[in-house]
Amino acid sequence: MKQLFINLPVKDIEASMTFYSQMGFINYPLFTFDDQKCMVWGDHIYLMLQTYQMSQKVELKNIADPKTSRIATFTLPVESLEKVNEIVAKCLNAGGKELTEAIDEGFMQIRNIEDLDGHQWAVIYVNIEKFKEVTGRE
């Protein structure tokens, strides 16, 4: 089985857990400790929220400030436009920030948000049948 672990340094680990819970991640106690909280998105995506101190132990490079530097954007596909809007509304209520206006390509809708530390996420719905029709791909 293939899995993806995303390690994110965060300033306030408890507030970040609350934020990501609102996004739809679920705490996974097996990999959760005082300085690292594991949150899962489905069976294959693990989000490791790490204190800055924990991140510095593992990574020898300086931690870039995602509020001032573009680091990476993570994209979470969901099953409907309603789910996109629901997740973004919950994230905004948990202290997140919407970075741009919603993007509607007809076959795809995207909303971009920033977490409490400035990490960027896109929540996206793609209607695959419309996508195939527009692009001519199967």
C-alpha positions as CSV (number, residue, x, y, z in Angstrom):
1,M,0.0,0.0,0.0
2,K,1.3,3.4,-0.9
3,Q,0.9,6.3,1.6
4,L,1.8,9.9,1.6
5,F,3.0,11.7,4.8
6,I,3.1,15.5,4.7
7,N,5.1,17.1,7.5
8,L,4.1,20.6,8.4
9,P,5.8,22.7,11.0
10,V,3.2,24.7,13.0
11,K,3.4,27.3,15.7
12,D,0.4,26.2,17.8
13,I,-0.1,22.5,17.4
14,E,-3.5,22.4,19.3
15,A,-5.0,25.2,17.2
16,S,-3.7,23.5,14.0
17,M,-5.4,20.3,15.1
18,T,-8.7,22.1,15.5
19,F,-8.2,23.8,12.1
20,Y,-7.5,20.5,10.3
21,S,-10.3,18.7,12.0
22,Q,-12.6,21.4,10.5
23,M,-11.1,20.7,7.1
24,G,-12.0,17.0,7.5
25,F,-8.8,15.4,8.8
26,I,-9.2,13.0,11.7
27,N,-6.6,12.6,14.5
28,Y,-4.7,9.3,14.2
29,P,-3.5,8.5,17.8
30,L,-0.9,5.9,16.7
31,F,1.5,8.5,15.4
32,T,0.4,11.3,17.8
33,F,2.7,12.6,20.5
34,D,3.2,15.9,22.4
35,D,5.3,17.5,19.7
36,Q,3.7,15.8,16.7
37,K,0.0,15.3,15.9
38,C,-1.0,12.9,13.1
39,M,-4.1,13.7,11.1
40,V,-5.4,11.5,8.3
41,W,-7.3,12.2,5.1
42,G,-8.6,8.8,4.0
43,D,-6.5,5.7,4.2
44,H,-3.4,7.0,2.4
45,I,-2.8,10.7,3.3
46,Y,-1.2,11.5,6.7
47,L,-0.6,15.0,7.8
48,M,2.1,15.3,10.5
49,L,1.6,18.5,12.4
50,Q,5.0,19.2,14.1
51,T,6.1,21.8,16.5
52,Y,8.9,24.0,15.2
53,Q,11.3,22.3,17.7
54,M,10.4,18.8,16.3
55,S,10.8,20.0,12.7
56,Q,14.2,21.4,13.5
57,K,15.4,18.1,15.0
58,V,14.5,16.2,11.8
59,E,15.3,18.8,9.1
60,L,18.6,20.7,9.1
61,K,17.4,23.5,6.9
62,N,15.7,26.7,8.3
63,I,12.0,26.6,8.4
64,A,10.6,29.1,5.8
65,D,7.7,31.3,6.9
66,P,4.8,30.2,4.7
67,K,3.0,33.5,5.3
68,T,5.8,35.3,3.4
69,S,7.3,32.6,1.2
70,R,5.6,30.2,-1.2
71,I,6.5,26.7,-0.1
72,A,4.0,24.3,-1.5
73,T,0.3,24.1,-2.2
74,F,-1.6,20.9,-1.3
75,T,-4.8,20.0,-3.1
76,L,-7.7,18.0,-1.6
77,P,-10.3,16.7,-4.0
78,V,-13.8,16.3,-2.7
79,E,-17.0,14.7,-4.1
80,S,-19.1,17.9,-4.7
81,L,-19.1,21.6,-4.9
82,E,-21.2,21.7,-1.8
83,K,-18.5,19.8,0.1
84,V,-15.9,22.4,-1.2
85,N,-18.0,25.2,0.2
86,E,-18.7,23.4,3.5
87,I,-15.0,22.7,4.1
88,V,-13.9,26.2,3.3
89,A,-16.6,27.7,5.5
90,K,-15.4,25.6,8.4
91,C,-11.8,26.5,7.8
92,L,-12.6,30.2,7.7
93,N,-14.5,29.8,11.0
94,A,-11.4,28.0,12.5
95,G,-9.2,31.0,11.6
96,G,-8.1,30.2,8.0
97,K,-8.0,32.8,5.3
98,E,-9.3,32.5,1.7
99,L,-6.5,33.5,-0.6
100,T,-8.4,34.2,-3.9
101,E,-11.9,34.2,-5.2
102,A,-13.4,30.9,-6.0
103,I,-12.4,29.5,-9.4
104,D,-15.1,28.0,-11.6
105,E,-13.9,26.3,-14.8
106,G,-17.3,24.7,-15.5
107,F,-16.0,21.2,-15.0
108,M,-13.9,22.1,-11.9
109,Q,-14.4,24.4,-8.9
110,I,-11.5,25.4,-6.6
111,R,-11.3,27.4,-3.5
112,N,-7.8,28.3,-2.0
113,I,-7.3,28.7,1.7
114,E,-4.4,29.3,4.0
115,D,-4.1,27.6,7.4
116,L,-3.1,29.4,10.6
117,D,0.6,29.2,9.7
118,G,0.2,30.2,6.1
119,H,0.3,26.8,4.5
120,Q,-1.7,26.8,1.3
121,W,-4.5,24.4,0.4
122,A,-6.8,24.1,-2.5
123,V,-10.1,22.3,-2.0
124,I,-11.3,21.1,-5.4
125,Y,-14.2,19.4,-7.0
126,V,-13.8,18.0,-10.6
127,N,-16.7,16.6,-12.5
128,I,-14.8,13.9,-14.4
129,E,-17.4,13.4,-17.1
130,K,-17.4,17.1,-17.9
131,F,-13.6,17.2,-17.8
132,K,-13.4,14.4,-20.3
133,E,-16.0,16.1,-22.6
134,V,-14.1,19.5,-22.4
135,T,-10.6,18.0,-22.9
136,G,-11.5,15.2,-25.2
137,R,-9.6,12.8,-23.0
138,E,-10.8,9.4,-21.8
